[in-house]
Amino acid sequence: MNQDDVDHDEAGPEAPSKSQLKREAEAVQALGRDLVALPAAPYAAVMAKLALPENLREAIASCRVITARGGRKRQLQYIGKLMRGIDPEPVRQALQALASKDMAERADLHRLERWRERLIEEGDAALTELLDEYPGADPQPLRQLLNKARKERVAGQPAAAARALFRALRAMINHGG
């Protein structure tokens, strides 16, 4: 074994490349952009959970009100710079949890829409199946709304009863029947 081999083995892990550092900087800047873009209620919930430095919180809050394109871009770059000084993993996890929750809520809404359409299209057969799945549900109000929704659809009227049926299904499913 010659001296060059020994020096190379003892050097340890290589420092990240300039390209890798740039990708990491862009990734944390994207996290900052995602925080800025959150709607008001999720923004408040996420910010309450995160232990971010005060200067970063202020930078994010001020960026949310900047409307000028250039000023907003500079502020986002500043947020990215500040975020490079913190561990981005808690922010990433909080945003992923929020996205997972949104996906689950969207899936629930789609499921409710499918039930509503099945009820209107198939009538009592679908209602019987729904009541089998949710045995604690009261069938009478559902049956009344279902009949109104079917009449509305046949008459080409606005779908007020169909929306009421959707709300009743959501209440029934959220309360376990």
Secondary structure, DSSP 8 states (H G I E B T S, - for coil): --HHHHHHHHT-S----HHHHHHHHHHHHHHHHHHHHS-HHHHHHHHHH----HHHHHHHHHHHH--SHHHHHHHHHHHHHHHTTS--HHHHHHHHHHHHHHHHHHHHHHHHHHHHHHHHHHTHHHHHHHHHHSTTS-HHHHHHHHHHHHHHHHHT---HHHHHHHHHHHHHHHTT-
